[in-house]
């Protein structure tokens, strides 16, 4: 599992300790049609008097409110989205603050020790501010630790245990017995902006990397049927999503546990296999961006889809290191020569291909020569986006038993050298894009103009495209722009 980075040199992202409020409801096609041309009326029922309306308001029971704090990676964010979808479907409202909530759900992260401490702190804050707290997520597997520090929590569940979370909510705050509640849109409720969404295609992982405990937290690979994934993806696109970010622990292993079983989609059988699923997603008309793809040989099969423009020329590949000895200690594939050959072959097929990856410096036993091998690899691989992390022990990981711990000051020094080397590569790649005309997906508009992303940039972890002075846009717009300036991370453009 690759820790996510916001951009080169960033610390691993953690969800803010804040409660998420209800997103504004999307306008349905029926509502849009009705508003576009209202039917003529011949008569009108008399409106209720103000007194009658006040009486009705007093009589109507208020929906119970649940707060949710979502920590960790995009995969945990998808879990939170599924939980809030279930909550809203059952008539619960989401509270934007602790005081207004009848109970608070804290979706925790349990990958790094620092993330565990942050999760425990978030639980403590929720208890202090609200007092009625349900804990779920990756740290939930350490129930005794949570209860030892916070015995007042109402319930503790593990990752992707949606039914258990809902049972705990029902026990703490029973739902209203009223079928006439606000309807949840078909695509569910999400914590991301309306124009992009994460699409989780599987849970768990079959890899046994020595620095990772994801298989212990989330179990072995468990893929979703292809038709289930496509149904969710189609609903998202119909709701206005312009970009689908495909995620899992090991995306290119998708379907292995199902033996690539077929499921019916649009009247045809669709295999639960990485290549077939990616091709089907590419037919939906949205940007499709692939994350956490291991460079298995069958990944070559999706390059034609990129060349045809069906999916974005972007691959997030968690390589972690380049030294054979370090990769062996990490229990990772130790064939950096083959990896370089594959990257070069991919670029011959798709010259615009952007590779994002993450690396760890200071892994136990890493020598200066190992680190120099990594620097050489980075220079030759010429990856567009790279995140680097200083090794941090994880409770329960096999790497804790490895000899040769690297001093913290050495980790720090190597991290700076790594970032300096990658910045030169990134600056060169970005400079080559000046003068090009590209599509830009707008994420934000402020007083200075619009901020968007190119096909080479994933939200929050990569760079931005700034259209200064262009305020006539809104989030979700797709525009064409000419690039006029670049630095190591970002681009500046002019709308055409």
C-alpha positions in Angstrom: 0.0 0.0 0.0 1.4 3.4 -1.0 1.0 6.3 1.5 -0.6 9.2 -0.3 1.3 12.5 -0.7 -0.3 15.9 -1.3 2.6 16.8 -3.6 6.4 16.4 -3.7 7.7 16.8 -0.2 4.4 16.7 1.6 3.5 14.9 4.7 0.9 12.1 4.5 -2.5 13.7 4.3 -4.9 13.2 7.1 -8.6 14.1 7.1 -9.3 17.3 9.0 -10.8 16.9 12.5 -14.0 18.5 11.4 -17.6 17.4 10.9 -19.0 17.2 7.4 -22.3 18.8 6.7 -24.9 17.8 4.1 -23.9 18.7 0.6 -26.5 20.7 -1.3 -28.9 18.4 -3.1 -28.3 18.0 -6.9 -31.0 19.1 -9.2 -32.6 15.9 -10.6 -33.4 15.7 -14.4 -37.1 15.8 -13.5 -36.7 18.9 -11.4 -34.7 20.5 -14.2 -37.3 19.7 -16.8 -40.1 21.0 -14.6 -38.3 24.2 -13.8 -37.5 24.8 -17.5 -41.1 25.0 -18.6 -43.8 24.9 -15.9 -47.2 23.5 -16.9 -50.0 26.1 -17.0 -52.3 26.2 -14.0 -56.0 26.7 -14.1 -56.6 26.7 -10.4 -54.6 27.0 -7.2 -55.2 25.6 -3.8 -55.3 28.1 -1.0 -52.0 28.5 0.9 -51.9 27.5 4.6 -52.0 30.4 7.0 -48.8 31.4 8.9 -50.5 30.0 12.1 -51.2 26.7 10.4 -47.6 26.5 9.1 -46.2 27.1 12.6 -48.5 24.5 14.1 -47.4 21.9 11.4 -43.7 22.8 12.1 -44.2 22.2 15.8 -45.9 18.9 15.2 -43.3 17.5 12.8 -40.6 15.6 14.6 -37.1 16.7 13.9 -34.8 14.2 12.2 -31.9 13.0 14.4 -28.5 14.5 13.5 -25.2 12.6 13.2 -21.8 14.2 12.9 -19.0 12.5 11.0 -15.2 13.0 11.2 -13.4 11.3 8.3 -9.7 10.7 8.7 -7.1 9.0 6.4 -6.8 8.2 2.7 -9.3 8.4 -0.2 -10.3 4.7 0.5 -11.4 5.7 4.0 -13.2 8.7 2.5 -15.3 6.3 0.3 -16.2 4.4 3.4 -17.4 7.6 5.0 -19.4 8.4 1.9 -21.1 5.0 2.1 -22.0 5.5 5.7 -23.5 9.0 5.2 -25.4 7.6 2.2 -27.0 5.0 4.5 -27.6 7.6 7.2 -29.5 10.0 4.8 -31.4 7.1 3.2 -32.8 6.3 6.7 -33.8 9.9 7.4 -30.8 11.1 9.5 -29.4 14.5 8.9 -25.7 15.4 9.0 -24.6 17.9 11.6 -21.8 20.4 10.7 -20.8 20.8 14.4 -20.5 18.8 17.5 -23.1 20.7 19.5 -25.9 20.0 17.0 -25.2 16.3 16.7 -27.1 13.5 18.6 -24.0 11.3 18.1 -20.7 11.5 16.2 -19.0 8.9 14.0 -15.2 9.0 13.9 -13.8 7.1 10.9 -10.2 6.5 11.9 -6.9 5.8 10.2 -4.5 3.2 11.6 -1.7 2.9 9.1 1.1 4.9 10.7 1.7 5.4 14.4 1.3 9.2 13.9 -2.0 8.5 12.2 -3.2 6.4 15.1 -2.3 9.1 17.5 -4.2 11.6 15.4 -7.2 9.3 15.3 -7.2 8.8 19.1 -7.0 12.6 19.5 -10.0 13.0 17.2 -11.9 10.5 19.3 -11.0 12.4 22.5 -12.1 15.7 20.9 -15.4 14.3 19.8 -16.0 12.9 23.3 -15.2 16.2 24.9 -17.3 18.2 22.6 -20.3 15.8 22.2 -20.0 12.8 24.5 -21.7 10.2 22.2 -19.1 8.8 19.9 -19.0 5.7 17.5 -15.6 4.7 16.2 -15.0 2.9 12.9 -12.2 2.5 10.4 -8.8 1.0 10.3 -7.9 1.8 13.9 -11.1 0.0 14.9 -9.2 -3.3 14.8 -7.4 -2.2 17.9 -10.5 -2.0 20.0 -8.8 -2.6 23.3 -6.4 0.3 22.7 -9.3 2.6 21.9 -11.4 1.6 24.9 -8.4 1.7 27.1 -7.8 5.4 26.2 -11.4 6.3 25.6 -13.7 4.0 27.6 -16.7 6.3 27.0 -17.2 5.5 23.3 -20.5 3.9 22.4 -19.2 1.3 19.9 -16.0 0.3 18.0 -16.1 -1.3 14.5 -13.4 -2.1 12.0 -12.9 -0.9 8.4 -15.8 -1.2 5.9 -18.2 -2.6 8.5 -21.1 -0.5 7.4 -23.8 -2.7 8.9 -22.1 -2.7 12.3 -21.8 1.1 12.1 -25.5 1.5 11.3 -26.5 -0.9 14.1 -24.5 1.3 16.5 -26.2 4.4 15.2 -29.6 2.8 15.6 -28.8 1.8 19.2 -27.5 5.3 20.1 -30.0 7.4 18.1 -33.1 5.5 16.8 -34.2 6.7 13.3 -37.5 8.5 12.8 -40.4 6.1 12.0 -41.4 8.3 9.1 -41.2 7.1 5.5 -41.5 10.6 4.1 -37.9 11.7 4.6 -35.6 13.5 2.2 -34.6 11.2 -0.6 -31.0 10.3 -1.2 -29.9 10.8 -4.8 -29.1 7.6 -6.7 -25.3 8.2 -6.7 -25.3 8.5 -2.9 -23.8 11.3 -0.8 -20.2 12.2 -1.2 -17.6 14.3 0.6 -15.8 15.3 -2.6 -16.9 18.2 -4.9 -19.7 17.4 -7.3 -17.5 17.1 -10.3 -15.2 14.3 -9.3 -15.6 11.1 -7.2 -13.5 8.2 -5.9 -14.5 4.8 -7.2 -13.4 2.0 -5.0 -13.2 -1.3 -6.9 -11.9 -3.7 -4.2 -11.0 -4.0 -0.6 -8.0 -5.5 1.1 -4.7 -6.7 -0.4 -2.8 -10.0 -1.0 0.6 -8.4 -0.8 2.7 -8.8 2.3 5.0 -5.8 2.3 7.1 -5.8 5.4 6.3 -2.1 6.2 2.5 -2.4 5.8 -0.3 -3.9 7.9 -3.1 -3.2 5.5 -3.9 -6.9 5.0 -4.3 -7.2 8.8 -6.5 -4.1 8.9 -8.6 -4.7 5.8 -8.1 -8.3 5.0 -7.3 -10.1 1.7 -8.2 -8.8 -1.7 -12.0 -8.7 -2.1 -13.1 -7.4 -5.5 -16.5 -6.0 -6.3 -18.4 -7.6 -9.3 -17.7 -5.6 -12.4 -21.4 -4.8 -12.9 -21.6 -3.4 -9.4 -18.7 -1.1 -10.1 -20.1 0.0 -13.4 -23.6 0.7 -12.0 -22.1 3.0 -9.4 -19.8 4.7 -12.0 -22.7 5.3 -14.4 -24.9 6.8 -11.6 -22.0 9.2 -10.7 -21.5 10.3 -14.3 -25.3 10.8 -14.8 -25.2 13.0 -11.6 -22.6 15.3 -13.2 -19.3 13.8 -12.1 -16.6 14.7 -14.7 -13.8 12.6 -13.3 -13.7 9.1 -11.8 -10.7 8.3 -9.6 -10.3 4.5 -9.5 -8.9 3.4 -6.2 -8.1 0.2 -4.2 -5.2 -1.2 -2.3 -3.9 -3.0 -5.5 -5.9 -1.8 -8.5 -4.1 -3.9 -11.1 -4.9 -7.1 -9.1 -8.6 -6.4 -9.4 -10.7 -9.5 -10.0 -8.0 -12.0 -9.1 -10.0 -13.3 -6.1 -13.1 -13.6 -8.2 -11.2 -15.5 -10.9 -12.3 -12.7 -13.2 -16.0 -13.8 -13.0 -18.4 -12.3 -15.4 -21.5 -10.3 -14.4 -24.1 -8.8 -16.8 -23.7 -5.2 -17.8 -25.8 -3.6 -20.5 -26.9 -7.0 -21.7 -23.4 -8.3 -22.1 -21.1 -10.2 -19.8 -18.3 -8.1 -18.3 -15.3 -9.8 -16.7 -14.1 -8.6 -13.3 -10.6 -8.0 -14.7 -8.5 -4.8 -14.7 -8.3 -4.4 -18.5 -12.0 -5.1 -19.2 -13.2 -2.9 -16.3 -11.0 0.0 -17.4 -12.3 -0.2 -21.0 -15.9 -0.2 -19.8 -15.3 2.8 -17.5 -13.7 4.6 -20.5 -17.0 4.4 -22.4 -18.9 6.5 -19.8 -17.5 9.8 -21.2 -15.8 11.0 -18.0 -12.1 11.4 -17.1 -10.9 8.0 -15.7 -7.8 8.2 -13.5 -6.1 5.1 -12.2 -4.5 5.0 -8.8 -2.3 2.4 -6.9 -1.5 0.4 -10.0 1.3 -2.2 -9.6 3.4 -2.5 -12.8 2.2 -6.1 -13.6 2.7 -7.1 -17.3 -1.0 -7.0 -18.0 -1.0 -3.2 -17.3 0.5 -2.9 -20.8 -3.0 -3.8 -22.1 -4.5 -0.5 -21.0 -2.0 1.7 -22.9 -4.1 1.6 -26.1 -7.0 3.0 -24.1 -4.9 6.0 -23.2 -3.7 6.4 -26.7 -7.3 6.5 -27.9 -8.2 9.1 -25.2 -10.7 6.7 -23.4 -8.8 7.0 -20.1 -6.3 9.6 -18.9 -2.6 9.1 -19.6 -1.9 8.9 -15.9 -0.7 6.0 -13.6 -0.2 6.2 -9.9 2.4 3.4 -9.2 3.6 2.9 -5.6 7.2 1.8 -6.3 8.6 2.7 -2.8 12.3 2.2 -3.7 14.8 1.2 -6.5 17.6 -0.6 -4.6 17.3 -4.4 -5.0 18.4 -5.1 -1.5 15.9 -2.5 0.0 13.1 -3.8 -2.2 13.8 -7.4 -1.0 13.7 -6.2 2.6 10.4 -4.5 1.8 9.1 -7.7 0.2 8.5 -5.8 -3.0 9.3 -6.9 -6.6 13.1 -6.2 -6.9 13.4 -5.7 -10.6 14.0 -2.0 -11.1 15.6 -2.7 -14.5 12.4 -4.2 -15.8 10.4 -1.4 -14.3 12.5 1.2 -16.2 12.1 -0.8 -19.4 8.4 -0.9 -18.9 8.1 2.9 -18.2 10.2 3.6 -21.3 8.0 1.3 -23.4 4.8 2.9 -22.1 6.1 6.4 -23.0 6.8 5.2 -26.5 3.2 4.1 -26.8 1.8 7.2 -25.0 4.2 10.1 -25.0 1.9 12.2 -22.8 1.9 9.6 -20.0 2.4 11.0 -16.5 3.7 8.6 -13.9 3.1 9.4 -10.2 4.8 7.4 -7.5 5.8 7.3 -3.8 9.1 6.4 -2.3 10.4 5.7 1.2 13.9 6.9 2.4 15.6 5.6 5.5 14.1 2.1 5.5 16.0 -0.2 7.9 19.2 -1.4 6.3 19.2 1.3 3.6 22.9 2.2 2.9 24.3 5.3 1.2 24.8 3.2 -2.0 21.1 2.0 -1.8 20.0 5.6 -1.6 22.3 6.7 -4.5 20.7 3.8 -6.6 17.3 5.4 -5.8 18.5 8.8 -6.9 19.8 7.4 -10.2 16.5 5.6 -10.8 14.5 8.9 -10.2 16.7 10.7 -12.7 16.2 8.0 -15.4 12.6 7.3 -14.7 11.6 10.9 -15.1 8.3 10.7 -13.2 6.0 13.7 -13.3 4.8 13.5 -9.7 6.7 12.0 -6.8 6.0 11.8 -3.1 8.7 11.0 -0.6 8.4 9.8 3.0 10.9 9.2 5.7 10.4 5.7 7.1 8.2 5.5 10.1 7.7 2.2 12.1 4.2 0.8 12.1 3.0 -1.3 15.0 2.7 -4.9 13.9 4.8 -4.6 10.8 7.5 -7.1 10.0 9.9 -4.3 9.2 10.1 -3.5 12.9 12.3 -6.5 13.4 14.8 -5.6 10.6 18.3 -4.6 11.7 20.1 -1.4 10.5 17.8 1.3 11.7 18.7 4.6 10.0 19.2 7.6 12.3 16.6 10.3 12.0 19.1 12.9 10.9 20.2 10.7 8.0 16.6 10.2 7.0 16.1 14.0 7.0 19.3 14.6 4.9 18.3 11.9 2.4 14.8 13.2 2.1 16.1 16.7 1.2 18.5 15.3 -1.4 15.8 13.2 -2.9 13.4 16.2 -3.2 16.1 18.3 -4.7 16.8 15.6 -7.4 13.1 15.2 -8.2 12.4 18.9 -8.4 14.9 19.2 -11.2 13.1 16.4 -13.1 9.7 17.9 -12.4 10.8 21.4 -13.5 12.0 20.0 -16.8 8.8 18.1 -17.5 6.6 21.1 -16.6 8.6 23.5 -18.7 8.1 21.3 -21.8 4.3 21.9 -21.4 4.6 25.7 -21.9 2.9 26.6 -25.2 0.6 23.6 -25.3 -3.1 23.7 -25.5 -4.8 21.4 -22.9 -8.1 20.7 -21.3 -8.5 22.0 -17.8 -11.1 20.8 -15.3 -12.0 23.7 -12.9 -12.0 22.9 -9.2 -12.3 26.3 -7.7 -12.9 30.0 -8.5 -11.8 32.9 -6.3 -11.1 36.6 -6.5 -8.0 36.0 -8.6 -9.4 33.7 -11.1 -10.0 30.0 -11.7 -8.0 27.0 -10.4 -8.2 23.7 -12.2 -6.3 20.6 -13.1 -4.9 19.0 -16.2 -5.0 15.4 -17.3 -1.7 14.9 -15.5 -3.0 16.1 -12.1 -5.0 14.2 -9.5 -6.9 16.3 -6.9 -5.1 17.3 -3.7 -2.0 15.3 -4.4 -0.7 16.8 -7.6 -0.4 20.3 -9.1 -2.8 22.9 -10.4 -3.5 25.0 -13.5 -4.1 28.6 -12.6 -6.2 30.8 -15.0 -5.6 34.2 -13.4 -8.2 36.8 -14.0 -10.7 34.3 -15.4 -13.7 34.5 -13.0 -16.4 33.6 -15.4 -16.2 29.9 -14.6 -17.5 27.5 -12.0 -16.3 24.3 -10.4 -16.9 21.4 -12.8 -16.4 23.4 -16.0 -14.1 21.9 -18.6 -12.2 24.5 -20.6 -9.4 24.7 -23.1 -6.4 26.7 -22.2 -2.9 27.5 -23.5 -0.1 27.1 -21.0 2.0 30.3 -20.7 4.1 29.6 -17.6 5.3 26.7 -15.4 7.2 26.0 -12.2 8.3 22.8 -10.5 4.7 21.8 -9.7 2.1 24.0 -11.3 1.0 25.5 -14.6 -0.4 28.9 -15.6 -2.7 29.3 -18.6 -4.9 31.5 -20.6 -8.4 30.3 -21.6 -8.9 29.9 -25.4 
